């Protein structure tokens, strides 16, 4: 009876997590809205006017030469990270002005204007639009990272699925393994109850056969 009681208590404790796992698992399988939420937004590039004639530095691990609405860019990766250079002088290119950021990002929006809409504000390297989409500009890599309300909703589902419910990192790290441990305990106790039930039936069958 003690095993049955513990099994019942663990089952009640896991009722909400099981419900969450069922719902989120279904969403993860169907993946509604994933395409837009995790769309890869990139600056729009154009054909180069000519070839690049530059003496490479031995410290360069790789480099990219491209052209956007702002002109040509030389992106160089070193052991210390990425550099955004002026192809003509090979000096670090100045950070873009707000107008340049607006031109670069708006040009990138042309691939999916319905999702991104129009820019409403620019603060440092963060751009916000009237569709509640946030874009982060990494000037050194000349890359864009977009995140909308749909991305936030899907991330919330992942936090629910992995029992990251409190927002406190230390506590959430405990909840995940604890949930798995309770599922394992529920399974083991279920097997013990099933085995005990089978044994009890066999004993009763033997007793009835003896009485006969």
C-alpha positions in Angstrom: 0.0 0.0 0.0 2.9 2.3 0.7 4.2 1.9 -2.8 0.8 2.6 -4.2 0.5 5.8 -2.2 3.9 7.1 -3.2 3.0 6.3 -6.9 -0.2 8.2 -6.6 1.6 11.3 -5.0 4.3 11.4 -7.7 1.6 11.0 -10.4 -0.3 14.1 -9.0 3.0 16.1 -8.8 3.8 15.2 -12.4 0.2 16.0 -13.7 1.1 19.5 -14.7 4.5 18.7 -16.2 2.9 15.8 -18.2 0.2 18.2 -19.5 2.9 20.7 -20.5 5.0 18.0 -22.2 2.0 16.9 -24.2 1.1 20.3 -25.5 4.6 21.5 -26.2 5.6 18.2 -27.8 2.6 18.5 -30.2 3.7 22.1 -31.1 7.3 21.0 -31.6 6.1 18.2 -33.9 3.9 20.4 -36.0 6.1 23.5 -35.8 3.5 26.2 -36.5 5.1 29.6 -37.2 8.7 28.3 -36.9 9.6 29.5 -40.4 9.0 33.2 -39.6 10.1 33.1 -36.0 13.5 31.7 -36.8 14.0 33.2 -40.3 17.6 34.0 -41.1 17.7 37.8 -41.8 20.7 38.9 -43.8 21.8 42.2 -45.3 20.9 42.3 -49.0 24.0 42.0 -51.2 24.7 43.2 -54.7 27.0 42.1 -57.5 30.6 43.4 -57.1 31.8 46.0 -59.5 35.2 44.5 -59.9 37.7 42.2 -58.2 39.4 42.9 -54.9 43.1 43.6 -55.0 44.4 43.4 -51.5 47.4 42.0 -49.7 46.2 39.7 -47.1 47.6 39.6 -43.6 48.9 36.3 -42.2 46.8 36.9 -39.1 43.6 36.7 -41.2 42.0 33.3 -40.9 39.4 34.1 -43.5 37.9 37.1 -45.2 34.7 38.1 -47.1 34.4 40.8 -49.7 30.8 42.0 -50.4 28.7 44.9 -51.5 25.5 46.2 -49.8 23.5 49.3 -50.2 26.1 51.1 -48.1 29.0 50.2 -50.5 31.7 47.5 -50.3 32.8 45.8 -47.1 35.8 43.7 -46.2 35.0 41.3 -43.3 38.1 39.6 -41.7 38.2 36.9 -39.1 41.3 36.7 -36.9 42.1 34.7 -33.8 40.6 37.6 -31.7 37.4 37.8 -33.7 35.9 39.6 -36.6 37.0 43.0 -38.1 35.0 45.2 -40.5 37.5 46.9 -42.7 37.4 49.5 -45.5 38.5 47.6 -48.6 40.5 50.6 -49.9 42.4 51.6 -46.8 42.2 48.3 -44.8 41.4 50.3 -41.7 38.4 49.6 -39.4 35.3 51.0 -41.0 33.5 53.6 -38.9 30.3 52.6 -37.2 27.3 53.4 -39.3 25.1 56.4 -38.7 21.5 56.0 -37.8 20.5 56.8 -41.5 23.0 54.1 -42.7 21.5 51.6 -40.3 18.0 52.4 -41.4 19.0 52.0 -45.1 20.9 48.7 -44.5 18.1 47.1 -42.4 15.2 48.4 -44.6 16.9 46.9 -47.6 17.2 43.6 -45.8 13.4 43.8 -45.0 12.6 43.6 -48.8 12.8 39.8 -48.7 9.9 39.6 -46.2 8.2 43.1 -45.8 5.0 41.7 -44.2 6.9 40.3 -41.2 9.2 43.2 -40.6 7.1 46.2 -41.5 8.7 49.6 -40.9 11.4 50.8 -38.5 10.0 52.7 -35.6 13.2 53.2 -33.5 17.0 52.7 -33.5 18.9 52.5 -30.3 22.6 51.7 -30.6 22.6 48.3 -32.4 19.0 47.4 -31.8 16.2 48.2 -34.3 12.5 47.9 -33.5 9.7 47.8 -36.1 6.0 48.4 -36.0 5.4 44.6 -36.2 7.1 44.3 -32.8 10.1 42.7 -34.3 13.5 43.4 -32.9 16.7 43.3 -35.0 20.2 43.3 -33.6 23.0 44.5 -35.9 26.5 43.1 -35.5 28.5 45.6 -37.4 31.8 43.7 -37.1 30.3 40.7 -38.8 27.8 42.7 -40.8 25.1 40.3 -39.7 21.5 40.7 -38.5 19.5 38.7 -35.9 15.8 39.1 -35.8 13.3 38.2 -33.0 9.6 38.7 -32.9 6.7 38.0 -30.5 6.3 34.6 -32.2 9.9 33.8 -31.3 9.2 34.8 -27.7 6.2 32.5 -27.6 8.1 29.5 -29.0 11.0 30.2 -26.5 8.4 30.2 -23.7 7.1 26.8 -24.9 10.7 25.5 -24.7 11.1 26.8 -21.2 7.8 25.1 -20.2 8.9 21.8 -21.8 12.3 21.8 -20.0 10.7 22.8 -16.7 12.4 26.2 -16.7 9.4 27.7 -14.9 10.9 30.1 -12.3 13.3 32.2 -14.3 15.9 31.6 -11.6 18.8 29.8 -13.3 19.8 27.8 -10.2 16.3 26.6 -9.5 15.5 25.8 -13.1 18.7 23.7 -13.3 17.3 21.6 -10.5 13.7 21.3 -11.8 14.8 19.6 -15.0 16.7 16.7 -13.5 14.2 16.4 -10.7 11.4 16.0 -13.2 13.3 13.2 -15.0 14.0 11.5 -11.7 10.3 11.6 -10.7 9.3 10.1 -14.1 11.9 7.3 -13.6 10.6 6.7 -10.0 7.0 6.7 -11.3 7.9 4.0 -13.9 9.8 1.9 -11.4 6.9 2.0 -8.9 4.5 1.2 -11.6 6.4 -1.9 -12.5 6.5 -2.9 -8.8 2.8 -2.4 -8.5 2.2 -4.4 -11.7 4.5 -7.2 -10.5 2.8 -7.2 -7.0 -0.7 -7.4 -8.6 0.4 -10.3 -10.8 1.8 -12.2 -7.8 -1.4 -11.5 -5.8 -3.5 -13.0 -8.6 -1.3 -16.1 -8.8 -1.6 -16.6 -5.0 -5.4 -16.2 -5.1 -5.6 -18.7 -8.1 -3.5 -21.2 -6.1 -5.8 -20.8 -3.0 -8.9 -21.3 -5.1 -7.4 -24.4 -6.7 -6.6 -25.8 -3.3 -10.1 -25.2 -2.0 -11.5 -27.0 -5.1 
